[in-house]
Amino acid sequence: MQSIFAKNGSETPEPVKAEVTGSVPSWLQGTLLRNGPGLFSVGSCEYNHWFDGMSLIHSFTFRNGEMTYRSKFLKSHTYNRNIKADKIVVSEFGTMIYPDPCTNIFSRAFTHLRNIISNFTDNNLINIIRYGQDYYATSEINYMNQIDPGTLETIGRINYRDHITLNLATAHPHYDNEGNTYNMGTTIMGFGRPKYVLFKVPADTSDKKQKKPALRKVQQVCSIPCRSTLFPSYFHSFGMTDNYIVFVEQSFKLDIVRLATAYFRGLTWGKCLIFDKDDNTLFHIINKKTGKAISTRFYGDALVVFHHINAYEDDDHVVFDLISYKNSNLYDMFYIHNMKQETSNFIESNKSFSPPRCQRFVLPLNIHKESPRGTNLVTLTDTTAQAVMQEDGSVYCQPDTLLEGLELPGINHNFNTKKYRYFYGSRLEWSPFPNKIAKFDIVTRKHIEWEQENCYPSEPVFVASPGAVDEDDGLILSSVISTDPNISPFMLVLNAKTMEEVSRASIPASVHIDLHGLFIPATD
């Protein structure tokens, strides 16, 4: 049953009209872009890991109560080289490629050199993000590929390193009310001591006429030195409030020596990530305007985090919600040999899987030298999160667990950086693939769900109703695939207040499960 997620997808390069049942509200006008792995073998070569699959980009365009669908493979350098060779020739997260012994010595030497110097793939399969008015397929590497959001054509590759000193950058930036984009990355090789870098791309930086990239106006906000030179923390996302950036320096780390020697050791890049269960987690709070970090040392127990939900300020506290794991076993579940197991075997072999926990941390900002030791400094009454000052002046933070078993979180982005009540997500119970969508109410601590037998919904995306006042006044969009051959792939439209189905648009084409995406409202 798992194999439907790891089979090769196919392109639908021209728009096809979906069959709508129910009624798509006429105000819903725009395009939902989605990205995820869609090609898991080339010729007779197969990838080892689901996160290795080559990017397949989807668009779901809503106009006047109708929806059209199209999809195209990202025509990255990686894709083009693999297709031309009719085999996998570029290494990925879980698949290391070695030169054919039959090729000549110069070709082999060149291949070795490419892999020793970590010149990563440009297979950008994680998300679609915006800088200025430029849209990019991204992953977590120094390359992005610009795309046309209308046609899904690949415009061309861009290298962060041509504009800012980064080896890695997240695929989960934040957008403020002015349209500026904030993101974070890591400098690890060739630029001195490893550090984390926070940067901003202003909203008005695109130059369509001259075809100049928005990144040319990138501004570095600040840098944070890594606590360990050889083991910088891995991070997939970060938090942002109106005034602060929240960066979690977790004990899930990148082993630099192992990365530099992975090719010779026969290791994949994925094996260069290590979880140190005996280390602690550091919480950095950085002023967005000044670039200065709050001097208090906030820390917590070891954890693994991929996705932040939201963050905000409340009565001299920074509150941030994230999804944590007790270990790093999640990546192992996505090896394709695991995913192709029958359901019962899959459950049995993944009993060590740490379920995702939605947790709230609260960091008090008004800490001073005279603050009482050994007592909880959190004064908010709507949470059990604690922040206890230690004898050395550091503050030990323990979270308030909101919900277990939810991932791929989404919110009403009008409430990003602000106090909020609801988040949405995919319910993960017995496998890494969601079979339900949930809405969680932080005030009541209750959740409601949508589900349909044999159906697997993607990450839910909230679109607010025009002029909405209530936080949950809007729609939830999610593309759904099914193991039932009688059920076509469909775009699900839910009432975000009730989680009841408003409409669905059945798609007469193959649709692959995806990871993340972005809704672009229509401008005409």
C-alpha positions as CSV (number, residue, x, y, z in Angstrom):
1,M,0.0,0.0,0.0
2,Q,2.9,2.4,0.8
3,S,4.2,1.9,-2.8
4,I,1.7,4.5,-4.3
5,F,3.7,7.2,-2.6
6,A,7.0,6.1,-4.1
7,K,5.9,5.4,-7.6
8,N,7.0,7.6,-10.5
9,G,4.6,10.5,-11.1
10,S,3.9,12.0,-14.5
11,E,3.5,15.5,-15.9
12,T,0.3,17.1,-17.0
13,P,1.9,20.0,-18.8
14,E,-1.3,21.6,-20.2
15,P,-4.1,22.7,-17.9
16,V,-6.9,20.2,-17.4
17,K,-10.3,21.2,-16.1
18,A,-11.5,19.5,-12.9
19,E,-15.0,18.2,-12.3
20,V,-16.4,20.2,-9.4
21,T,-19.0,18.8,-7.0
22,G,-20.5,21.2,-4.4
23,S,-19.7,24.8,-5.0
24,V,-16.4,26.6,-5.0
25,P,-17.0,30.1,-3.6
26,S,-16.7,32.7,-6.3
27,W,-14.3,34.8,-4.2
28,L,-11.7,32.0,-4.3
29,Q,-9.5,33.3,-7.1
30,G,-5.8,32.3,-7.4
31,T,-3.3,29.5,-7.7
32,L,-2.1,27.0,-5.2
33,L,1.4,25.9,-6.1
34,R,2.7,22.7,-4.6
35,N,6.0,20.9,-4.6
36,G,7.3,17.5,-3.7
37,P,9.2,14.5,-5.0
38,G,7.7,12.9,-8.1
39,L,10.3,10.8,-9.9
40,F,12.0,8.0,-7.9
41,S,13.9,6.1,-10.7
42,V,15.6,7.0,-13.9
43,G,16.3,4.2,-16.4
44,S,17.2,1.2,-14.3
45,C,18.5,3.4,-11.3
46,E,16.4,3.9,-8.2
47,Y,16.7,6.4,-5.4
48,N,17.0,5.1,-1.9
49,H,15.0,7.8,0.0
50,W,11.7,9.5,-0.6
51,F,13.3,12.9,-0.2
52,D,15.7,12.1,-3.1
53,G,12.9,12.0,-5.7
54,M,13.0,14.7,-8.4
55,S,10.8,17.7,-7.9
56,L,7.3,17.6,-9.5
57,I,5.5,21.0,-9.3
58,H,1.7,21.2,-9.3
59,S,-0.7,24.1,-9.8
60,F,-4.3,24.2,-8.8
61,T,-5.9,27.4,-10.3
62,F,-9.3,28.6,-9.1
63,R,-11.3,31.0,-11.3
64,N,-15.0,31.8,-11.3
65,G,-16.0,28.7,-9.4
66,E,-13.9,26.4,-11.6
67,M,-10.5,24.8,-11.1
68,T,-7.8,23.7,-13.5
69,Y,-4.7,21.5,-12.8
70,R,-1.3,21.2,-14.4
71,S,2.1,19.8,-13.3
72,K,5.6,19.8,-14.6
73,F,8.9,18.3,-13.4
74,L,11.3,21.0,-12.3
75,K,13.8,21.2,-15.1
76,S,16.8,21.6,-12.8
77,H,20.4,20.9,-13.8
78,T,20.0,17.7,-11.8
79,Y,16.9,16.6,-13.7
80,N,18.4,17.4,-17.1
81,R,21.7,15.6,-16.4
82,N,19.8,12.5,-15.1
83,I,17.4,12.4,-18.0
84,K,20.1,12.9,-20.6
85,A,22.2,10.0,-19.1
86,D,19.0,7.8,-18.6
87,K,20.3,7.1,-15.1
88,I,20.9,8.8,-11.8
89,V,24.2,10.7,-12.0
90,V,23.7,13.3,-9.2
91,S,23.9,12.4,-5.6
92,E,21.0,13.2,-3.3
93,F,20.2,13.2,0.5
94,G,19.9,9.4,0.7
95,T,21.6,8.2,-2.5
96,M,25.3,8.7,-3.1
97,I,26.4,8.2,-6.8
98,Y,29.8,6.9,-7.7
99,P,31.4,7.0,-11.2
100,D,31.0,4.1,-13.6
101,P,34.3,2.1,-13.5
102,C,34.1,1.8,-17.3
103,T,34.5,5.5,-17.8
104,N,37.9,7.0,-18.4
105,I,40.2,8.2,-15.6
106,F,39.5,11.9,-16.2
107,S,35.8,11.5,-16.1
108,R,36.1,9.5,-12.9
109,A,38.4,12.0,-11.3
110,F,36.0,14.8,-12.2
111,T,33.1,12.9,-10.6
112,H,35.1,12.3,-7.5
113,L,36.0,16.0,-7.3
114,R,32.4,17.1,-7.7
115,N,31.4,15.0,-4.7
116,I,34.3,15.8,-2.4
117,I,33.5,19.5,-2.7
118,S,29.9,19.6,-1.4
119,N,28.4,21.1,-4.6
120,F,25.0,19.9,-3.9
121,T,22.2,18.9,-6.2
122,D,19.7,21.6,-7.3
123,N,16.8,19.2,-7.1
124,N,14.6,21.7,-5.2
125,L,11.7,19.5,-4.1
126,I,10.5,20.9,-0.7
127,N,8.6,24.2,-1.2
128,I,7.7,27.2,-3.4
129,I,8.8,30.5,-1.9
130,R,8.7,34.1,-2.9
131,Y,11.5,36.8,-2.9
132,G,10.1,40.1,-4.1
133,Q,7.8,39.0,-6.9
134,D,10.1,36.1,-7.9
135,Y,8.9,32.5,-7.2
136,Y,11.4,29.7,-6.5
137,A,11.3,26.0,-6.1
138,T,13.5,25.4,-3.0
139,S,15.0,22.8,-0.8
140,E,17.7,23.5,1.9
141,I,20.8,23.9,-0.3
142,N,22.5,26.9,-1.9
143,Y,20.7,26.5,-5.2
144,M,17.1,27.5,-6.0
145,N,15.3,27.3,-9.3
146,Q,13.1,30.2,-10.4
147,I,9.8,29.2,-11.9
148,D,6.9,30.9,-13.8
149,P,3.9,30.4,-11.4
150,G,1.5,30.5,-14.4
151,T,3.1,28.0,-16.8
152,L,5.4,26.1,-14.2
153,E,8.3,26.6,-16.7
154,T,11.7,26.5,-15.1
155,I,13.3,30.0,-15.7
156,G,16.7,29.2,-14.3
157,R,19.0,28.4,-11.4
158,I,20.2,30.9,-8.8
159,N,22.9,30.4,-6.2
160,Y,22.5,32.1,-2.8
161,R,26.3,32.2,-2.6
162,D,26.4,34.8,-5.4
163,H,24.5,37.2,-3.1
164,I,25.1,36.2,0.5
165,T,27.6,33.8,2.1
166,L,25.4,30.7,2.7
167,N,25.8,26.9,2.1
168,L,22.3,26.0,3.3
169,A,19.0,27.9,3.7
170,T,15.6,26.9,4.8
171,A,12.6,26.4,2.5
172,H,10.3,28.0,5.1
173,P,10.7,31.8,5.1
174,H,8.4,34.3,6.8
175,Y,6.6,37.1,5.0
176,D,5.7,40.2,6.9
177,N,2.7,42.6,6.2
178,E,4.8,44.7,3.8
179,G,5.7,41.7,1.7
180,N,9.3,41.5,2.9
181,T,10.8,38.0,3.1
182,Y,12.8,36.8,6.1
183,N,14.8,33.6,6.0
184,M,17.7,31.9,7.7
185,G,20.7,29.8,6.5
186,T,24.0,28.3,7.6
187,T,27.5,29.1,6.6
188,I,29.7,26.0,7.0
189,M,32.4,25.6,4.4
190,G,34.8,28.1,2.9
191,F,33.6,31.1,4.9
192,G,35.4,30.9,8.2
193,R,33.8,29.7,11.5
194,P,30.3,28.1,11.0
195,K,27.4,30.5,11.8
196,Y,23.7,30.8,11.3
197,V,22.6,33.8,9.2
198,L,19.4,35.7,9.3
199,F,18.6,37.7,6.2
200,K,15.8,39.8,4.6
201,V,14.8,40.4,1.0
202,P,12.7,43.6,0.6
203,A,9.3,43.3,-1.1
204,D,10.1,45.7,-4.0
205,T,13.2,44.1,-5.3
206,S,12.1,42.3,-8.5
207,D,13.2,43.6,-11.8
208,K,11.2,41.8,-14.5
209,K,12.5,44.0,-17.4
210,Q,16.2,43.5,-16.7
211,K,15.6,40.0,-15.3
212,K,17.6,40.8,-12.2
213,P,16.9,38.5,-9.2
214,A,15.3,39.9,-6.1
215,L,18.2,38.4,-4.1
216,R,20.5,41.1,-5.4
217,K,19.0,43.4,-2.7
218,V,19.4,40.8,0.1
219,Q,20.2,42.3,3.5
220,Q,21.9,40.4,6.3
221,V,20.1,41.1,9.6
222,C,22.6,39.2,11.9
223,S,24.6,36.1,12.3
224,I,24.8,33.7,15.3
225,P,27.9,31.7,15.9
226,C,27.4,27.9,16.1
227,R,28.0,26.6,19.6
228,S,30.0,23.8,18.0
229,T,32.4,24.4,15.1
230,L,32.2,20.8,13.9
231,F,28.6,20.2,14.6
232,P,26.3,23.0,13.5
233,S,22.6,22.5,14.3
234,Y,20.3,21.4,11.5
235,F,17.2,23.4,11.2
236,H,14.2,23.3,8.8
237,S,12.3,26.4,9.9
238,F,12.3,29.1,12.5
239,G,9.8,31.3,14.3
240,M,9.0,35.0,14.0
241,T,7.0,37.5,16.1
242,D,6.4,41.2,15.3
243,N,9.8,42.2,16.8
244,Y,11.8,39.0,17.2
245,I,13.2,36.0,15.4
246,V,13.0,32.7,17.3
247,F,15.8,30.3,16.4
248,V,16.0,26.8,18.0
249,E,19.6,25.5,18.0
250,Q,18.7,21.8,18.5
251,S,20.8,18.7,19.3
252,F,20.1,17.3,15.8
253,K,23.3,18.3,14.1
254,L,25.4,18.2,10.9
255,D,28.7,16.3,11.3
256,I,31.1,18.5,9.3
257,V,33.9,16.0,9.2
258,R,31.6,13.2,8.2
259,L,30.1,15.4,5.5
260,A,33.5,16.3,4.1
261,T,34.5,12.6,4.0
262,A,31.1,11.0,3.2
263,Y,32.0,10.3,-0.4
264,F,35.1,8.2,0.6
265,R,33.3,6.5,3.4
266,G,30.4,5.4,1.3
267,L,28.0,7.5,3.4
268,T,25.1,9.5,2.1
269,W,24.6,13.1,3.2
270,G,21.6,11.9,5.2
271,K,24.0,9.8,7.3
272,C,25.9,13.0,8.2
273,L,23.0,14.2,10.4
274,I,23.3,13.0,14.0
275,F,21.1,13.3,17.1
276,D,22.8,13.9,20.4
277,K,20.2,12.8,23.0
278,D,22.4,13.9,25.8
279,D,22.9,17.5,24.6
280,N,20.4,20.3,25.3
281,T,18.5,22.7,23.0
282,L,19.3,26.4,22.9
283,F,16.6,29.0,22.2
284,H,17.8,32.2,20.6
285,I,15.7,35.4,20.6
286,I,17.0,38.0,18.1
287,N,15.6,41.5,17.7
288,K,14.6,41.8,14.0
289,K,15.4,45.5,13.8
290,T,18.8,45.7,15.6
291,G,20.0,42.1,14.9
292,K,21.0,41.8,18.5
293,A,20.2,38.6,20.5
294,I,18.7,38.7,24.0
295,S,21.6,37.8,26.3
296,T,19.7,35.4,28.6
297,R,20.7,31.8,27.9
298,F,17.4,29.9,27.4
299,Y,17.7,26.2,27.0
300,G,15.6,23.0,27.1
301,D,15.9,19.2,26.8
302,A,17.1,17.5,23.6
303,L,14.6,17.4,20.8
304,V,14.2,17.3,17.1
305,V,12.1,20.0,15.4
306,F,11.3,20.5,11.7
307,H,8.3,22.8,11.7
308,H,7.4,25.8,13.7
309,I,3.6,26.6,13.9
310,N,3.6,30.3,15.0
311,A,5.1,32.7,17.4
312,Y,4.0,35.9,19.1
313,E,4.6,38.3,22.0
314,D,2.3,38.4,25.0
315,D,2.8,40.6,28.1
316,D,6.6,40.6,28.0
317,H,6.9,36.9,26.9
318,V,7.8,35.4,23.6
319,V,5.4,32.4,22.9
320,F,6.3,30.0,20.2
321,D,4.7,26.8,19.1
322,L,6.5,24.0,17.2
323,I,6.3,20.3,16.4
324,S,9.0,18.3,18.2
325,Y,10.2,14.7,18.2
326,K,12.1,12.7,20.9
327,N,14.5,11.4,18.3
328,S,15.5,11.7,14.6
329,N,14.0,8.4,13.5
330,L,11.5,10.1,11.2
331,Y,14.0,10.4,8.4
332,D,14.5,6.6,8.5
333,M,10.8,5.9,7.9
334,F,11.1,7.6,4.5
335,Y,13.7,5.1,3.0
336,I,11.9,3.7,0.1
337,H,12.5,0.0,1.1
338,N,10.6,0.9,4.3
339,M,7.8,2.6,2.5
340,K,7.1,-0.3,0.2
341,Q,6.4,-2.7,3.0
342,E,2.9,-3.9,3.6
343,T,1.0,-1.8,6.2
344,S,1.3,-4.4,9.1
345,N,5.0,-4.9,8.5
346,F,5.6,-1.1,8.2
347,I,3.9,-0.5,11.6
348,E,5.9,-3.3,13.2
349,S,9.3,-2.2,11.8
350,N,8.7,1.4,12.8
351,K,7.6,1.0,16.4
352,S,10.5,3.2,17.5
353,F,9.0,6.1,15.6
354,S,8.6,9.1,17.9
355,P,5.2,10.7,17.2
356,P,5.1,14.4,16.5
357,R,4.2,16.6,19.5
358,C,2.7,20.1,19.1
359,Q,4.4,22.0,21.9
360,R,4.3,25.6,23.3
361,F,7.4,27.2,24.8
362,V,7.2,30.5,26.6
363,L,10.3,32.7,27.2
364,P,9.9,35.6,29.6
365,L,11.7,38.7,28.4
366,N,11.8,40.8,31.6
367,I,14.5,38.7,33.3
368,H,17.1,40.5,35.4
369,K,19.9,39.5,37.8
370,E,17.6,39.7,40.8
371,S,15.0,37.3,39.3
372,P,14.3,34.5,41.8
373,R,16.2,31.3,41.3
374,G,14.3,28.0,41.1
375,T,10.9,29.4,40.3
376,N,8.8,29.6,37.2
377,L,9.1,33.0,35.6
378,V,6.2,32.5,33.2
379,T,3.3,34.6,34.4
380,L,0.8,33.9,31.6
381,T,-2.2,32.0,32.8
382,D,-3.2,30.2,29.6
383,T,-0.3,27.8,29.5
384,T,1.6,25.3,31.7
385,A,4.9,26.0,29.9
386,Q,7.7,26.8,32.4
387,A,10.9,28.9,32.4
388,V,12.9,28.4,35.6
389,M,15.9,30.5,36.3
390,Q,19.0,28.4,37.4
391,E,21.7,29.4,39.8
392,D,24.0,30.4,36.9
393,G,21.4,32.8,35.5
394,S,20.4,30.6,32.6
395,V,16.7,29.7,32.2
396,Y,15.5,26.1,31.8
397,C,12.4,25.9,29.6
398,Q,9.8,23.1,29.6
399,P,7.0,23.1,27.1
400,D,3.2,22.8,27.3
401,T,2.2,19.9,25.1
402,L,-0.9,20.9,23.0
403,L,-1.5,17.8,20.9
404,E,0.2,14.7,19.7
405,G,0.2,13.2,16.2
406,L,0.0,16.2,13.9
407,E,2.5,17.5,11.3
408,L,2.6,19.9,8.3
409,P,1.0,22.7,10.3
410,G,-0.7,25.7,8.8
411,I,-2.4,28.8,10.1
412,N,-4.3,31.8,8.9
413,H,-1.3,33.8,7.8
414,N,-3.0,37.1,8.7
415,F,-2.2,35.9,12.2
416,N,1.4,35.0,11.6
417,T,3.6,36.6,14.3
418,K,0.4,37.4,16.3
419,K,-1.6,35.8,19.1
420,Y,-3.8,33.2,17.5
421,R,-6.2,30.5,18.4
422,Y,-6.3,27.8,15.6
423,F,-3.9,25.8,13.7
424,Y,-4.5,23.1,11.0
425,G,-2.4,20.1,10.1
426,S,-2.1,16.5,8.9
427,R,-2.8,13.8,11.3
428,L,0.1,11.3,11.5
429,E,-0.9,8.1,13.3
430,W,0.6,4.8,12.1
431,S,2.7,6.1,9.1
432,P,4.5,9.1,7.8
433,F,1.6,9.7,5.4
434,P,-1.4,11.6,6.7
435,N,-4.9,10.1,6.4
436,K,-6.8,13.0,8.1
437,I,-6.8,16.8,8.3
438,A,-7.3,18.3,11.8
439,K,-8.1,21.7,13.2
440,F,-6.9,22.4,16.7
441,D,-8.3,25.0,19.1
442,I,-5.6,26.2,21.4
443,V,-8.1,27.7,23.9
444,T,-10.3,24.6,24.3
445,R,-7.5,22.1,23.6
446,K,-9.9,20.2,21.3
447,H,-9.6,19.3,17.7
448,I,-12.0,18.3,14.8
449,E,-11.1,16.2,11.8
450,W,-11.9,15.5,8.2
451,E,-11.2,12.0,6.8
452,Q,-12.3,9.7,4.1
453,E,-11.4,6.0,3.8
454,N,-8.3,5.2,1.7
455,C,-7.7,8.9,1.1
456,Y,-4.4,10.8,1.8
457,P,-4.6,14.6,2.0
458,S,-1.6,16.9,1.6
459,E,-0.7,19.7,3.9
460,P,-3.7,21.9,4.5
461,V,-3.5,25.5,3.3
462,F,-5.8,28.2,4.8
463,V,-7.2,31.0,2.6
464,A,-9.0,33.7,4.4
465,S,-12.4,35.0,3.3
466,P,-12.5,38.5,1.9
467,G,-12.9,41.0,4.8
468,A,-12.8,38.2,7.4
469,V,-12.8,39.2,11.0
470,D,-12.9,35.8,12.7
471,E,-9.5,34.0,12.6
472,D,-11.1,30.8,11.2
473,D,-13.3,32.5,8.6
474,G,-12.0,31.0,5.4
475,L,-11.3,27.8,3.5
476,I,-8.9,24.9,3.8
477,L,-7.4,23.6,0.6
478,S,-5.8,20.2,0.3
479,S,-5.0,18.0,-2.6
480,V,-6.0,14.4,-1.9
481,I,-4.9,11.1,-3.5
482,S,-6.4,7.7,-2.9
483,T,-5.5,4.0,-3.0
484,D,-9.0,3.3,-4.2
485,P,-8.8,3.1,-8.1
486,N,-12.4,4.3,-8.2
487,I,-11.5,7.7,-6.6
488,S,-9.7,10.2,-8.8
489,P,-7.3,12.6,-7.2
490,F,-9.1,15.7,-6.0
491,M,-8.7,19.1,-4.5
492,L,-10.6,19.3,-1.3
493,V,-12.2,22.5,-0.2
494,L,-13.3,22.7,3.5
495,N,-15.1,25.3,5.6
496,A,-12.3,26.2,8.0
497,K,-14.8,26.9,10.8
498,T,-16.5,23.5,10.7
499,M,-14.0,21.4,8.7
500,E,-17.0,20.3,6.6
501,E,-16.6,19.8,2.9
502,V,-17.7,22.7,0.7
503,S,-16.6,21.2,-2.6
504,R,-14.2,19.0,-4.3
505,A,-12.6,19.2,-7.7
506,S,-11.9,15.8,-9.2
507,I,-8.8,15.8,-11.5
508,P,-8.7,13.7,-14.7
509,A,-5.0,13.2,-14.4
510,S,-2.3,11.6,-12.2
511,V,-1.5,13.6,-9.1
512,H,1.4,12.8,-6.7
513,I,1.5,13.3,-3.0
514,D,3.5,16.5,-2.2
515,L,5.2,18.3,0.6
516,H,4.7,22.1,0.8
517,G,3.4,25.0,-1.2
518,L,2.1,28.5,-1.5
519,F,-1.2,30.1,-2.4
520,I,-0.9,33.1,-4.8
521,P,-4.1,35.3,-4.9
522,A,-5.2,36.4,-8.4
523,T,-4.3,40.0,-9.1
524,D,-6.8,40.7,-11.9
